Amino acid sequence: MDNIWRIGASLEPEVHIVDRYMQLVKKCFTMTNVMLEGGKEIDLLAVNPISGEKFHIEVRVTIDKGFRIRLKDTQTKDGRKHRRGLDTLNKIKFIPPTVVNAVKEIFGTANYRKVLVVWDVEDESVIEQTRRSPYNIEIWKMSDILSELAKEVKTKAYRDDVLRTVQLISSRQIIP
């Protein structure tokens, strides 16, 4: 499968945060912005070389209070999906054949964890329900990632703009 995927250039700040979290906290090697045929993109792939765990991670973070992940998507008056339901996000981000085939090719296996990083959920039960749903997607909250990352970076000297920002914010106890 030559030339089916390539690595994109710049990272969105939220993907950059998750990327550094996976590297520094979860001790993974990462690959970001994997561009695929048909305009598809994978936000982040990660492998822990010690445990062998593999992750396909999509980041869907917005601070809009109206955007809270739910199990089933809702629709606008004209029938368009809001794209905040796990059913829709699974169809868009995790199960298109182009995505599945690229992840299998890169990892060399179909055995990997699917993770959706969000700012908020409709209610806390959504997190547990998604693990038991047919989608088999884990939901991680960005606030938890920021807290764990802040503890990891503490006062070490980083030239990375995102890590330095996390340090500055956490030093003022904005991040618990």
N, C-alpha and C positions, 0 to 999 in steps of 0.2 A: 504494500500500500504506500508507494512512494508519493510524496508531495500532497498527502491528504491533510496533513496538519503542519502548522508552523507556529512559532512563538511570536506573540504580539509584542509591541514596544512598551508603552507606558502603562503604569498601573493606576487604577482608581484608588484613592486613599483608603477606602474600606477594604479593598482586596489586598493592598499593601500591608495593612494592619494584620489581616488574617494570615498572610504569607509569613510575616515576621513571627507571629504567634506560633505557627506550625514549625518554623525553624528553631526558635529559641526555647519555647515551652515544650512542644511535642517532639523536638529533636528529629525533624524530618528534612529530607531533601525535597525541594519543591520545584514545580514548573508552573508558570503563570501565563494567563492570556493565551491559551492554546487555540489558535484560529483554525477552523475546519471548513470543509466545503459547504456550500449552501448558506454561507453567512453565519454559521453556528460558531460559538466560542465557549470554551471551558475556562472558568475563572481560575481554578487552581487544582493541581494534582499534587499529591504529597505521598512520600514513602518514608516510613521509619525503618532505617537499615538494620536496627537491632531486633525489633519485634516483627518486622515484615508487614506491619499494617499499611494498607494503602487507602487513600482517601480521594474521592472526587468531591470537590467543594465548590458550591455556588454561593455567591454573596448577594443577598437581596436586602440591602439596608437603606431605609429612608427614615427621616425623623418626622415625617408626616403622621400625625396621630391617627389618621384614617387608614393607614396601611398597617394592618396587623394580620399576620399569617393565620389562616384558618384551614380546616380540612377541605371544605368544598368551596369553590369559587362562587362569587355572585356576579350578576350581570347589570349593565347599565340599562336604561330604558330602551335603548335601541338594540339591545341584545349582545353588545360587546362585553367580554369578560373583564373584570377588574384586575385580573392577574395577581391575585393575592391568596388564592387557594392552592393548597398543596397538589390537588388534582391537576390544575392547569400548569403549575410550575414544574411538576414532574414531566408532563408532556413536552414542555418547552425546553427544559434544561437537562433532564437526566435520561430520558428514554428514546430520543430520536436515534435511529440506526447509525447515523454519522457519528454521534457522540459516543454511543456504546462501543462501536467498532474502534474508534480512536483510543478510548480508554483501555480497551482490551489489548490493543496493539502496544501501547506505551507500557502498561503494567505487565503484559504477558499472561494475564489471567482475567477472568470475570469476577474474581473474588476481591471486592473492595467495598469500602463504606461510602455511602452517599450522605453528604452533609449539606444542609442549607443554613447559612448564617443570616440571621435576621435581627432587627432591632427589638421587635416586640411581637407577641402572639395575641390572638383574640382572647384566649384565657390559657392558664398554665396547663390545663388538661390536653391541649393540642400537642404539646411536646411529647407526652407519653403516648397519646393516641397514634401519632405518626410512626412511632417505633413498631407498633403492632399492626399498622395498616399495610395493605398490599404494596405500598410504595417503598417501604423499608428505608425511609429517609430520616436521618437524625437532624434535629433542629438545635442549633447552638445560638445563644444570644450574644450579640456584640458586646453588651455590657460585661458579661462574664469574661469574654476574651480580653477586653481592655483591662479588667482588674487583674487577671492572671499575668498578662504581659507587663503591666506596670510593676508588679511584684518581681518579675524576672529581670527587668532592665534596671531597676533601682537607680543607682548613681554611677553606673558604668559609663565610660565615655563612648558615645555613639556619634558618628557623623551623619547617620541616616536621619533625614528630616522628620519622618513619621515617628521614629523611636524617640528622638529628642523631644518632640511635641508631647508624646505620651509621658515622658519623664517630667516635663515642665508642668503639665496638668496634674499629674499624680503628686508632685511635690507640694502642690497647693491643696491637696486632699479633695480635689474635684472628683477624681476616680478613687473609689474606696479601696 
